[in-house]
Amino acid sequence: YKDTLYQLPLYFETLLFMYNRRYMQDDEIPATTEELYAYMENNTGRGRYGFVEQHSTAYYSAAWIHGFGGSIIDSSGTPFPDGQAVQDALAYHLKFVKLMPGETEYNTVNTLFLEGKADATIGGPWMVPSAREAGIDLGIAPMPTVAPYSGVQGVHVLKAAAEEKTAAVKQLLAALAKPEIGTSLALASGCAPANGSCYEDARVAEDALVQAMRQTAEIAVPMPNIPEMDVMWTVVSNLLTDVNLSGKDIPSSFQAAEEQAKSLIAGMQ
C-alpha cells in the first residue's frame, strides 16, 4: 500500500471463462469478444443462453471497461479517469447484455450454468466444485480479450502480535512461504500460488484451472486497494442498473454516476 509491503502474498485469483463441453467444444472457445457475440447469437433462444454473466455487477463488468482502456478509479482516487472509455465500454457491452437474462445476480447465473441452460459463463475458482458436482464436463479458458480484476490473498501481521511474539510469527511466515504450501493450496482450490517455484511441480503445471488463472493474471488489472474504491462498487452497480436493466441513456447515466462518485469520495475526507 503506497509502495510499502504489508502482506505476504499466498495466491491470486481472477475471473475465468468457463464452458460446458456438452454444448461448446474446445475448438469453439471464443478468442475475441466478437467471436463470443457470434456464438451467443447462434446459440441463444428457447430458454437456452450461449453465455451468461453478472452483467450488472461492478466486479464482472470492470473487465469490459478495462478492455476499452478505461478504469473505475485510478491510483490517486479519481473516479472514471477516462469517462469516454467507460461510456464506450457500456455501449459495446450492451449488445451482449441483450442476449442474456435480465436477472443477473449470482444465484441466477450460477443456476443457469449448473442446470445446462447456459453454455458458458464467467466465474472464479469458487464455481468449479459445484460445476463438477453437477456432472458438467467443465472447460476452462482465459477471458477472451477483456481484462478482469485480479485479487491477491495473503497474510499480514498485527504490529502488537509481531512485537510480542516475533520468533513465532517469523516461523509461521517462513512456513507459509514454502512452495509446499502454495502447491497444496493450488491443488485444493484451483487458485494460482504466488510462489513461482510451485509451478515446477508437475501437478500444478498440468492443472488447467491454475494455468488458466495464471495466464489471465498476466493481462488482469490488480484490484485497487485504496479506500476510495469502497464507494465505487455501489456507484458502478447503480450505473450498470440504469444502463443495462432500466434502459436509460448512457451519457446522462454516466454523468450522474460520476457526480455521485465525486460527492461520496469528497465526503470521505
C-alpha positions in Angstrom: 0.0 0.0 0.0 1.6 3.3 -1.2 4.8 1.5 -2.1 5.1 -0.3 1.3 4.8 -4.0 1.5 2.4 -5.0 4.4 1.3 -8.5 3.4 2.9 -11.8 2.4 1.1 -13.0 -0.8 0.0 -16.6 -0.9 -2.1 -16.9 -4.0 -4.0 -14.9 -6.5 -7.3 -15.3 -8.3 -9.1 -13.9 -11.4 -12.3 -14.4 -13.3 -12.2 -17.1 -16.0 -14.2 -18.2 -19.0 -16.0 -21.4 -18.1 -17.9 -23.6 -20.6 -19.9 -26.8 -20.7 -18.3 -29.2 -23.2 -21.7 -30.8 -23.8 -22.6 -27.7 -25.8 -19.4 -25.7 -26.5 -16.5 -27.7 -27.9 -12.9 -26.9 -27.2 -12.4 -25.6 -30.7 -15.3 -23.2 -30.3 -13.8 -21.3 -27.4 -14.0 -17.6 -28.4 -10.7 -15.9 -28.8 -12.3 -12.4 -29.0 -15.4 -10.8 -27.8 -16.8 -10.6 -31.3 -16.4 -14.4 -31.6 -18.2 -14.7 -28.3 -21.0 -12.5 -29.6 -21.4 -14.5 -32.7 -21.6 -17.7 -30.6 -24.3 -16.1 -28.4 -26.3 -15.1 -31.5 -26.3 -18.6 -32.8 -26.9 -20.4 -29.5 -29.4 -18.2 -27.6 -33.1 -18.9 -27.6 -35.9 -21.1 -26.3 -34.8 -20.9 -22.7 -31.1 -21.5 -23.5 -28.3 -19.0 -23.4 -25.0 -19.1 -25.2 -23.3 -17.1 -22.5 -24.4 -15.6 -19.2 -22.6 -13.3 -16.7 -23.4 -11.0 -13.8 -23.5 -8.2 -16.4 -24.8 -5.5 -13.9 -22.3 -6.2 -11.1 -19.3 -3.9 -11.0 -16.8 -6.7 -10.3 -17.7 -8.5 -13.5 -18.3 -5.5 -15.8 -15.0 -4.0 -14.8 -13.4 -6.4 -17.3 -15.2 -4.8 -20.2 -14.3 -1.3 -19.1 -10.6 -2.3 -18.9 -10.9 -3.8 -22.3 -11.6 -0.3 -23.7 -8.7 1.2 -21.8 -10.9 2.7 -19.1 -11.0 2.1 -15.3 -13.4 2.6 -12.4 -10.9 4.6 -10.4 -7.2 5.4 -10.6 -4.4 5.1 -8.0 -4.9 8.7 -6.9 -8.6 8.1 -6.1 -10.0 9.9 -9.2 -13.2 8.1 -10.4 -13.6 7.2 -14.1 -10.3 9.0 -15.2 -11.3 8.3 -18.8 -15.0 8.8 -18.9 -15.3 8.3 -22.7 -13.7 4.8 -22.5 -16.2 3.8 -19.8 -19.1 5.0 -21.9 -17.8 3.3 -25.0 -17.5 0.0 -23.0 -21.0 0.3 -21.7 -22.4 0.9 -25.2 -20.4 -2.1 -26.6 -21.3 -4.4 -23.7 -25.0 -3.6 -24.1 -25.4 -5.7 -27.2 -24.2 -8.7 -25.2 -26.5 -7.9 -22.3 -29.5 -8.0 -24.7 -28.7 -11.7 -25.3 -28.6 -12.5 -21.6 -31.3 -12.7 -18.9 -32.4 -9.5 -17.2 -31.8 -11.0 -13.7 -28.1 -11.2 -13.2 -27.4 -11.9 -9.5 -25.1 -14.8 -8.7 -27.6 -17.4 -7.9 -29.5 -17.0 -11.2 -26.3 -17.1 -13.3 -24.9 -20.0 -11.4 -28.1 -22.0 -11.6 -28.5 -21.4 -15.4 -25.0 -22.8 -15.9 -25.3 -25.7 -13.5 -28.6 -26.8 -15.0 -27.2 -26.8 -18.5 -29.3 -23.8 -19.6 -26.2 -21.7 -20.4 -23.3 -22.9 -22.5 -20.7 -20.6 -20.9 -20.2 -18.1 -18.2 -17.6 -16.1 -16.3 -16.7 -17.2 -12.8 -13.9 -17.7 -10.4 -12.5 -20.8 -8.9 -15.3 -20.9 -6.3 -17.6 -22.1 -9.1 -15.6 -25.2 -10.0 -16.6 -27.6 -7.2 -20.3 -27.1 -7.7 -19.9 -27.4 -11.5 -18.1 -30.7 -11.1 -20.6 -31.9 -8.6 -23.4 -31.2 -11.1 -21.6 -33.6 -13.5 -20.7 -30.8 -16.0 -17.8 -31.6 -18.3 -16.2 -28.3 -17.4 -13.9 -26.5 -19.7 -11.8 -23.5 -18.5 -10.1 -20.9 -20.5 -8.7 -17.3 -20.1 -11.1 -14.4 -20.6 -11.5 -13.5 -24.3 -9.8 -10.1 -24.8 -11.3 -8.3 -21.8 -9.2 -7.9 -18.6 -10.8 -8.7 -15.3 -9.6 -7.7 -11.9 -7.1 -9.8 -10.1 -7.1 -10.2 -6.4 -4.3 -11.4 -4.1 -4.9 -13.4 -0.9 -2.2 -13.3 1.7 -1.4 -12.9 5.3 -0.3 -9.9 7.4 0.7 -9.5 11.0 -0.6 -7.1 13.6 2.1 -4.9 15.0 1.3 -5.8 18.6 1.5 -9.5 17.8 4.8 -9.1 16.0 6.3 -7.3 19.0 5.1 -9.8 21.5 5.9 -13.0 19.5 8.4 -12.1 16.9 10.1 -15.5 16.7 6.8 -17.4 16.4 5.5 -15.0 13.8 8.7 -15.4 11.7 8.5 -19.1 11.9 4.9 -19.1 10.7 5.6 -16.8 7.8 8.6 -18.9 6.8 6.4 -22.0 6.7 3.6 -20.3 4.7 6.2 -19.1 2.2 7.4 -22.6 1.4 6.4 -23.9 -2.1 4.7 -27.0 -0.5 2.0 -24.7 1.0 1.4 -22.9 -2.4 1.2 -26.3 -4.1 -1.3 -27.6 -1.6 -3.5 -24.5 -2.0 -3.4 -24.8 -5.7 -4.4 -28.4 -5.8 -7.1 -27.9 -3.2 -8.7 -24.7 -4.5 -7.5 -24.2 -8.1 -6.0 -20.8 -7.2 -2.7 -19.8 -8.6 0.1 -19.7 -6.0 2.2 -16.5 -5.6 5.4 -18.5 -5.1 6.7 -19.1 -8.7 8.6 -22.2 -7.7 5.2 -24.0 -7.2 4.8 -24.2 -11.0 7.8 -26.5 -11.1 5.6 -29.2 -9.6 4.0 -31.3 -12.4 0.7 -31.5 -10.7 0.4 -27.7 -10.6 1.9 -27.2 -14.1 -0.7 -29.6 -15.6 -3.7 -28.2 -13.7 -5.9 -26.5 -16.3 -7.6 -24.2 -13.8 -4.4 -23.0 -12.2 -2.7 -22.4 -15.6 -5.8 -20.5 -17.0 -5.7 -18.4 -13.8 -2.0 -17.7 -14.2 -2.4 -16.8 -17.9 -5.3 -14.5 -17.3 -3.5 -12.8 -14.5 -0.9 -11.6 -17.0 -3.5 -9.3 -18.5 -5.6 -8.7 -15.4 -5.8 -5.4 -13.6 -4.9 -5.5 -9.9 -7.9 -4.5 -7.9 -7.4 -1.0 -6.4 -6.7 -1.2 -2.6 -7.4 2.4 -1.9 -10.2 3.5 0.5 -12.0 5.4 -2.3 -12.6 2.1 -4.1 -15.2 1.2 -1.5 -17.7 3.7 -2.7 -17.2 2.8 -6.4 -18.8 -0.7 -6.1 -22.2 0.9 -5.4 -21.7 3.8 -7.8 -20.8 1.4 -10.7 -23.6 -1.0 -9.8 -26.1 1.8 -10.0 -24.7 2.9 -13.3 -25.0 -0.6 -14.7 -28.5 -1.0 -13.5 -29.5 2.3 -15.1 -28.0 1.3 -18.5 -28.4 -2.5 -18.7 -31.7 -3.0 -16.8 -33.6 0.3 -16.9 -32.6 1.2 -20.5 -31.5 4.8 -19.5 -29.4 7.0 -21.7 -25.6 6.2 -21.3 -24.2 9.8 -21.2 -26.7 11.1 -18.7 -26.4 7.9 -16.5 -22.7 8.2 -16.6 -22.7 11.9 -15.6 -25.0 11.1 -12.7 -22.6 8.3 -11.6 -19.6 10.5 -11.9 -21.2 13.2 -9.8 -22.2 10.7 -7.2 -18.7 9.2 -7.0 -17.1 12.6 -6.6 -19.5 13.6 -3.9 -19.1 10.3 -1.9 -15.3 10.5 -2.2 -15.3 14.1 -1.1 -17.3 13.1 1.9 -14.6 10.7 3.0 -12.1 13.5 3.5 
